[in-house]
Amino acid sequence: MNIQPHSKLLRNQGLFLYLPRFTFDVSRFTTMLSNLKKFASTRSPKFLFLQRSFQNRPFHLLDIGAGNHSASKTKRLFPNCNYYGVDLDKNYNNDEADFAAMTSFYEMDLTLLNFDVLPDSFFDAIWLVHV
Protein backbone atom coordinates (compact mmCIF):
# COMPACT_ATOMS: atom_id res chain seq x y z
CA MET A 1 0.00 0.00 0.00
CA ASN A 2 1.39 3.39 -0.98
CA ILE A 3 0.48 5.99 1.66
CA GLN A 4 0.76 9.60 0.60
CA PRO A 5 2.31 12.11 3.04
CA HIS A 6 -1.05 13.85 3.50
CA SER A 7 -2.75 10.63 4.61
CA LYS A 8 -2.90 8.98 8.00
CA LEU A 9 -2.50 5.34 8.79
CA LEU A 10 -4.00 4.16 12.07
CA ARG A 11 -3.28 0.82 13.62
CA ASN A 12 -5.85 -0.60 16.00
CA GLN A 13 -5.64 -4.20 17.27
CA GLY A 14 -3.85 -5.45 14.18
CA LEU A 15 -6.25 -3.74 11.75
CA PHE A 16 -5.14 -0.97 9.46
CA LEU A 17 -7.39 1.97 8.70
CA TYR A 18 -6.50 4.34 5.89
CA LEU A 19 -7.84 7.89 6.31
CA PRO A 20 -7.25 10.17 3.33
CA ARG A 21 -6.90 13.85 4.06
CA PHE A 22 -9.85 16.01 3.16
CA THR A 23 -10.80 19.62 3.59
CA PHE A 24 -13.83 20.63 5.62
CA ASP A 25 -15.55 23.93 4.93
CA VAL A 26 -17.14 24.86 8.26
CA SER A 27 -19.18 27.79 6.94
CA ARG A 28 -20.66 25.67 4.15
CA PHE A 29 -21.49 22.89 6.61
CA THR A 30 -23.07 25.39 9.02
CA THR A 31 -25.24 26.81 6.22
CA MET A 32 -26.32 23.33 5.14
CA LEU A 33 -27.13 22.37 8.73
CA SER A 34 -29.12 25.56 9.24
CA ASN A 35 -31.11 24.92 6.05
CA LEU A 36 -31.76 21.34 7.13
CA LYS A 37 -33.00 22.47 10.55
CA LYS A 38 -35.29 25.03 8.95
CA PHE A 39 -36.66 22.42 6.54
CA ALA A 40 -37.21 19.91 9.36
CA SER A 41 -38.91 22.54 11.52
CA THR A 42 -41.43 23.39 8.84
CA ARG A 43 -42.43 19.73 8.65
CA SER A 44 -44.15 19.81 12.04
CA PRO A 45 -47.95 20.00 11.65
CA LYS A 46 -47.95 23.39 13.37
CA PHE A 47 -45.65 25.00 10.82
CA LEU A 48 -46.72 22.90 7.85
CA PHE A 49 -50.13 24.61 7.95
CA LEU A 50 -48.50 28.04 7.74
CA GLN A 51 -46.13 26.93 4.99
CA ARG A 52 -48.97 25.58 2.85
CA SER A 53 -51.27 28.51 3.51
CA PHE A 54 -48.95 31.49 3.21
CA GLN A 55 -45.55 30.34 1.89
CA ASN A 56 -43.49 33.57 1.86
CA ARG A 57 -46.41 36.01 1.76
CA PRO A 58 -47.02 38.36 4.72
CA PHE A 59 -49.76 37.29 7.15
CA HIS A 60 -51.15 38.11 10.60
CA LEU A 61 -51.03 35.25 13.09
CA LEU A 62 -52.75 35.21 16.48
CA ASP A 63 -51.21 32.60 18.76
CA ILE A 64 -53.39 31.66 21.73
CA GLY A 65 -51.02 30.37 24.40
CA ALA A 66 -47.94 32.18 23.09
CA GLY A 67 -45.29 30.64 25.34
CA ASN A 68 -42.40 28.23 24.86
CA HIS A 69 -40.52 30.64 22.59
CA SER A 70 -43.08 30.16 19.85
CA ALA A 71 -42.74 33.74 18.61
CA SER A 72 -39.03 33.59 17.90
CA LYS A 73 -39.31 30.12 16.33
CA THR A 74 -42.18 31.22 14.10
CA LYS A 75 -40.51 34.46 12.99
CA ARG A 76 -37.28 32.60 12.21
CA LEU A 77 -39.17 30.30 9.83
CA PHE A 78 -41.64 32.89 8.53
CA PRO A 79 -40.00 36.33 8.57
CA ASN A 80 -43.03 37.90 6.84
CA CYS A 81 -45.32 36.85 9.69
CA ASN A 82 -46.86 39.52 11.90
CA TYR A 83 -47.01 37.58 15.16
CA TYR A 84 -49.54 38.47 17.85
CA GLY A 85 -49.50 36.52 21.10
CA VAL A 86 -52.13 35.92 23.78
CA ASP A 87 -51.42 34.29 27.12
CA LEU A 88 -52.41 34.43 30.77
CA ASP A 89 -48.90 35.29 31.87
CA LYS A 90 -46.56 37.44 29.82
CA ASN A 91 -43.46 35.79 31.26
CA TYR A 92 -44.43 32.15 30.72
CA ASN A 93 -41.36 30.74 28.97
CA ASN A 94 -40.77 33.87 26.88
CA ASP A 95 -37.70 36.07 26.78
CA GLU A 96 -36.69 39.37 25.21
CA ALA A 97 -36.05 37.71 21.82
CA ASP A 98 -39.64 36.45 21.81
CA PHE A 99 -41.10 39.87 22.62
CA ALA A 100 -38.89 41.45 19.97
CA ALA A 101 -40.30 38.97 17.44
CA MET A 102 -43.91 39.77 18.37
CA THR A 103 -45.85 42.56 16.74
CA SER A 104 -48.01 42.73 19.85
CA PHE A 105 -48.73 40.71 22.99
CA TYR A 106 -52.04 40.56 24.85
CA GLU A 107 -51.88 39.40 28.46
CA MET A 108 -55.44 38.29 29.09
CA ASP A 109 -57.67 35.55 30.45
CA LEU A 110 -59.82 34.28 27.59
CA THR A 111 -62.14 32.41 29.97
CA LEU A 112 -63.61 35.82 30.91
CA LEU A 113 -64.92 36.08 27.32
CA ASN A 114 -63.85 39.71 26.98
CA PHE A 115 -62.23 40.01 23.55
CA ASP A 116 -62.58 43.79 23.08
CA VAL A 117 -58.82 44.34 22.88
CA LEU A 118 -58.46 41.95 19.91
CA PRO A 119 -59.22 43.45 16.49
CA ASP A 120 -62.12 41.95 14.51
CA SER A 121 -61.58 40.44 11.04
CA PHE A 122 -57.87 41.14 11.22
CA PHE A 123 -56.00 37.84 11.61
CA ASP A 124 -55.25 35.52 8.72
CA ALA A 125 -54.64 32.56 11.02
CA ILE A 126 -55.37 31.77 14.66
CA TRP A 127 -53.84 28.77 16.32
CA LEU A 128 -54.07 27.10 19.69
CA VAL A 129 -51.18 24.74 20.31
CA HIS A 130 -50.59 23.14 23.72
CA VAL A 131 -53.38 25.13 25.38
N, C-alpha and C positions, 0 to 999 in steps of 0.2 A: 504494500500500500504506500503510495506516495503522498505524504502529508505536506501541504503548502505551509509556509511560515505564518500565514494569517489564520490558520486553523488550529483547533485544539484537539488533543487526543486525551481522553479520560480513561483511566483504568479502574474498574470497580469489580472486585471478586473474580478476576480472570477474564472479564468481558471487556471488550474495547468499544468505545463509543466515539464516533467521529462527529464533531460539531463544526461545521463550516462557519466562517465569520460572516455576519450580515449586519447591515445598517438598520437602525430603528429610528424612524422619524416620530418623535414624541408628539409634536404638534398635530401631525396628520392623524396619528392614533387617537389623540384626545378629541379631535373634531369628529372622527368616525364614531367614537364611543358616545359622544354627546348626541349625535344624530340618531344613533341606535336607541339611546335612552328616551329621546323625544318620540321616536316612532313607537316604542313599546308602551310609553305612557298614554299615547292616544288610542291604544287598543283596549283600554279599560272601558267598560260600558258607559261609565260616566262621561268620559271624554269623546268616545266614539260618536255619541249623539251630537255633540257640538261640532265635531269634524264633519259629519255627514250633512248637518243642517246649515252650517255657516261657512265652512272651509276657511278662507282667509278674509272673508267680508267682516266689516264691523258689526257688532251686535251688543245688545244690552242684556246682561244676565243678572237675575236676582237669585242669590243663593241663600236658602233658608237653612240655618244651621251652619254659618260660615266660620267654622273653626278648623283646626288641624291643618293650618297653612294652605287651605284650599285656594285662597286668593292668589298667592304667589305662584303656586303650581299652575293654576289656570292661566294666568297672564303670561307665564313662561311659554306655554304651549299655544296660546291664542293671544298674541300681542294686540290684536284689534278688538279685543273684548273690553267692554265697559262693565266692570264687575261691581255689583252692589251686594253687600252682605247684610244679613239679618241674623241676630242671635240674642239669647237672653243675657249673656255676659260678654262684654267687649273683649275681655282678656283671656277668653277660653282658647288656649293653644294658638294664639296669634302673636305675632311680633311686629316690629316696626316695618319690616319688609312687606308683610301682609297688608298693613294699613296703607303703605305707599302704593301697593298694587290696586287697592280698591278705589273706585270712583267715589263711593259713599258707603257708610256703614250705619245701620239702624239698630240700636240697642233697644229691643222691645220684646214684650211677652205676647206672642200671637194668640195665646189662649184667652186673652181679654177681648179678642175680636175687635180691636180698634186699629184699623188700617189706614187712618187718615193721613199719616205721614208718607205713605207709599203712593207714588203717582199712578193714576189709572191709565190703562192702555199704553203703557210705556215700554215694558220689558218684552224682548223677543223670546226669552226662555226663562223659565223658573224651575229650579230643581231643589229637591229635598233629598239629601244623601246622608245617611247615618243620623237621622233625626228621631 
